[in-house]
């Protein structure tokens, strides 16, 4: 493909991504993957160039662009070479005309910019949300140790005890060490969130919103496979992916529980008041993961944010019923908005008799309310809010 053809293809893909964001359809990575599968004529260099153009254009726009062409023209304002390719050549974008619409820049739609600023995320803190994320892995201590593990590519130790940082795009899943379960792909911030649980061998721990089980596997390693670790979720497909991962990792103390939305306690009734620790990695806006999913800014609206904060409050109340006296509840969101973090946790403490916030000794982050906040700018991790409460 010529450079101009790559730009035009990227514009067409951006049109599809914009439409999908508006309709809450498929994410950008899936749209790209499907296009690559259907267009085998595009070689590896073409695919790489198109992917980079698409994501660079997404990051260059704040509000949702009107069109893919407007988004690409926004990127062209910072890359004159791209602008020169709007020349009407074969398979390339049509020539530029006077006063063509150009997408607006910025960090996010205006309403969300205001929310971020109200949570003290502005300037470099906000801009870092649109950087490209590195690739972090966690060394699985059930099978290996960070200090002695020899990998095909040398990683840089992160602030997490078992974390290593690699160059973005490193093909970890092709390594024998990954296939043998010695390493797992996991952002350092996520690893630090697991440290907040303080999981110990022999404990009874519930990962209430386990999803695909990344944090569950980290907890199993911290427990050295001793004790009971229950991974629950309402998403059957994501939860079903956990046990094959657990087998590869050598994690043998995990059991799963599929929950019905709105009736979560039915499946967990036998665990009520029994848990030493409950981890609530709650569904959230995902603001802290924009480096990996920049078009997520275009999918969020105020109605969805309100739905998520209501769900978080309900999950906190469910988790509280599972904790035994002397046990602990750990609340985590990959969001930097206070209404999903510090304010949400404060409200839980205020309405929950017998629970009090407790300090955490974590290797990164800054205090935010009664918890800790990690940010890409300050900590080089995904954005997280982490807080812990103990039950008297």
SVG drawing of the C-alpha trace seen along z (x, -y; Angstrom):
<svg xmlns="http://www.w3.org/2000/svg" viewBox="-32 -28 51 55">
<polyline fill="none" stroke="black" stroke-width="0.4" points="0.0,0.0 1.2,-3.5 1.4,-6.0 -1.7,-7.8 -3.6,-4.6 -2.8,-3.8 -4.1,-7.2 -7.4,-6.7 -7.8,-3.3 -7.2,-4.7 -9.9,-7.4 -12.4,-4.7 -11.6,-2.7 -11.9,-5.8 -15.4,-6.4 -16.3,-2.9 -14.8,-3.4 -16.6,-6.7 -19.9,-5.2 -19.4,-2.3 -18.4,-4.5 -21.7,-6.5 -23.8,-3.3 -21.8,-1.5 -20.7,1.1 -17.5,3.0 -14.3,1.4 -11.5,0.1 -9.2,3.0 -11.9,5.4 -12.8,3.3 -9.2,3.2 -8.7,6.9 -11.7,7.7 -10.5,5.4 -7.1,7.0 -8.6,10.5 -10.8,9.5 -8.1,7.7 -5.1,10.0 -3.5,7.9 -2.4,5.5 1.1,6.7 2.5,6.5 4.1,3.1 0.8,1.8 -1.1,3.2 1.4,1.6 1.3,-1.7 -2.5,-1.8 -2.9,-0.8 -0.5,-3.6 -2.3,-6.2 -5.7,-5.2 -4.7,-5.3 -2.6,-8.5 -5.7,-10.2 -7.9,-9.0 -5.5,-10.4 -5.3,-13.7 -9.0,-14.3 -10.8,-15.3 -14.6,-15.2 -16.0,-12.6 -15.0,-13.7 -17.7,-14.2 -15.8,-12.0 -12.7,-10.0 -11.4,-12.6 -11.8,-15.3 -9.9,-13.2 -7.1,-12.5 -6.9,-16.3 -6.5,-16.9 -3.5,-14.6 -2.2,-16.2 -1.9,-19.5 1.0,-18.0 2.4,-16.0 2.9,-17.9 3.8,-14.7 0.2,-13.4 -1.3,-16.6 0.8,-16.3 -0.9,-12.9 -4.3,-14.6 -3.5,-15.0 -6.2,-13.1 -3.8,-10.3 -5.1,-6.9 -6.5,-5.1 -5.6,-8.1 -7.7,-10.7 -9.3,-13.4 -7.6,-16.7 -8.0,-19.3 -10.6,-22.0 -10.7,-25.4 -12.2,-25.5 -12.6,-21.7 -13.8,-20.7 -11.0,-19.6 -11.8,-17.7 -11.3,-19.4 -8.3,-18.5 -8.1,-18.2 -8.3,-15.3 -12.0,-14.4 -15.5,-15.7 -16.1,-19.0 -18.3,-17.5 -15.7,-14.9 -12.8,-17.4 -14.7,-19.3 -15.1,-16.1 -11.4,-15.4 -10.4,-18.9 -12.7,-18.6 -10.8,-15.5 -7.5,-17.4 -6.6,-15.7 -5.5,-18.4 -2.3,-19.6 0.4,-16.9 -1.8,-14.6 -4.5,-14.7 -2.2,-14.7 -0.5,-11.5 -3.8,-9.7 -3.3,-9.7 0.3,-8.5 1.0,-5.0 1.1,-2.5 4.1,-0.2 3.7,3.5 4.0,4.9 4.2,8.5 4.0,10.2 6.3,13.0 4.2,15.8 5.8,16.8 4.1,20.2 6.5,21.1 9.4,18.6 11.1,15.6 11.8,12.2 15.4,12.2 16.3,15.5 13.9,15.7 15.7,15.5 13.4,14.1 14.0,13.7 13.9,9.9 15.3,8.2 12.7,6.3 13.0,3.4 11.8,4.0 8.7,2.0 7.6,0.8 5.5,4.0 7.6,6.8 7.1,9.2 6.6,6.7 8.8,6.2 8.3,3.5 8.9,4.3 8.6,2.3 5.1,2.0 4.3,4.6 6.6,7.3 5.2,10.6 5.0,12.1 2.3,14.7 4.8,16.3 7.3,17.0 7.7,20.5 7.7,18.8 4.2,17.4 2.9,20.7 4.4,22.4 2.6,19.9 5.8,18.3 4.6,14.8 1.3,13.1 0.6,9.8 -0.6,7.4 -0.2,3.6 1.9,2.6 -1.0,0.6 -3.2,3.7 -0.4,5.6 -0.2,2.9 -4.0,3.1 -3.6,6.8 -0.9,5.9 -3.6,3.8 -5.5,7.0 -2.7,8.3 -3.6,11.9 -2.1,14.5 -1.8,18.3 -4.8,20.1 -7.2,17.2 -10.7,17.2 -10.8,14.5 -13.4,13.4 -12.6,11.6 -16.1,10.3 -15.7,8.8 -13.1,11.2 -13.7,10.8 -11.0,12.8 -9.1,13.4 -5.9,11.4 -6.1,10.2 -7.4,13.6 -4.2,15.3 -2.1,12.7 -4.0,13.4 -3.5,17.2 0.2,16.7 0.3,14.5 -1.6,17.2 0.8,19.8 -2.2,21.9 -3.2,22.3 -6.7,21.3 -9.9,20.7 -10.1,18.1 -13.5,17.6 -13.7,15.7 -17.2,14.5 -18.6,12.4 -21.8,11.9 -20.1,12.4 -20.1,16.1 -17.7,15.7 -15.0,13.8 -15.3,16.1 -15.0,19.2 -11.6,18.0 -10.2,18.1 -9.8,21.8 -7.6,22.5 -5.4,19.6 -5.3,20.9 -4.2,24.3 -1.4,22.8 -0.4,20.7 -0.4,23.7 -3.1,21.9 -5.0,24.7 -7.0,23.0 -9.4,21.1 -13.1,21.8 -15.6,19.8 -19.1,18.6 -21.3,17.2 -23.6,14.5 -27.0,13.3 -27.1,9.5 -29.2,8.0 -29.2,11.3 -25.5,11.7 -25.9,12.7 -27.9,15.7 -24.8,17.5 -22.7,16.3 -25.1,16.9 -22.9,19.6 -20.0,17.1 -21.8,14.3 -19.8,13.1 -17.0,15.6 -14.4,13.8 -11.1,12.6 -10.9,10.3 -13.2,9.2 -11.7,7.5 -14.1,5.3 -12.5,4.4 -15.6,2.6 -16.9,1.9 -16.1,-1.7 -15.6,-4.3 -12.1,-3.1 -10.6,-6.6 -7.4,-5.2 -7.0,-2.8 -7.3,-5.4 -3.7,-4.9 -4.8,-1.4 -8.3,-2.3 -8.3,-5.9 -11.7,-5.7 -13.3,-4.8 -13.5,-8.6 -16.1,-8.7 -18.2,-5.9 -18.8,-7.4 -21.7,-9.7 -23.2,-11.1 -26.0,-8.6 -23.6,-5.7 -21.4,-7.2 -24.4,-7.5 -25.3,-3.9 -21.7,-2.8 -21.6,-4.8 -24.9,-3.3 -23.5,0.2 -20.3,-0.5 -22.2,-1.5 -24.3,1.6 -21.3,3.8 -19.7,2.2 -22.8,3.0 -22.7,6.6 -19.0,7.0 -19.6,5.6 -22.0,8.5 -19.4,11.1 -16.6,9.8 -16.2,11.4 -15.4,9.4 -11.8,8.5 -11.8,8.9 -11.2,6.4 -12.8,5.0 -10.6,3.6 -12.2,1.2 -10.5,0.7 -11.5,-1.2 -9.4,-1.9 -10.8,-5.4 -9.4,-8.8 -12.8,-10.4 -13.5,-11.1 -17.1,-10.1 -16.0,-6.6 -13.1,-6.7 -12.6,-8.8 -16.2,-10.1 -17.6,-6.6 -15.5,-5.1 -16.2,-8.0 -20.0,-7.4 -19.5,-3.7 -17.7,-4.4 -20.3,-6.9 -23.2,-4.5 -21.5,-1.2 -21.5,-0.7 -18.6,1.3 -16.3,0.4 -13.4,-2.0 -10.8,-3.0 -7.3,-1.7 -3.9,-2.9 -2.1,-0.9 1.7,-0.6 1.9,-0.5 5.0,-1.1 3.4,-3.8 0.6,-6.3 -0.5,-9.4 -3.1,-9.9 -6.6,-10.7 -9.4,-10.9 -9.2,-7.9 -7.3,-5.9 -4.5,-5.9 -4.5,-7.1 -2.1,-5.9 -1.8,-7.9 0.1,-7.4 1.9,-10.8 3.0,-10.3 3.4,-6.5 3.8,-5.3 0.9,-2.9 -2.7,-2.8 -4.9,-5.0 -6.3,-3.4 -8.1,-4.4 -7.4,-1.9 -8.9,-1.9 -9.2,0.6 -11.7,0.8 -11.7,3.2 -14.7,4.5 -14.8,4.4"/>
</svg>
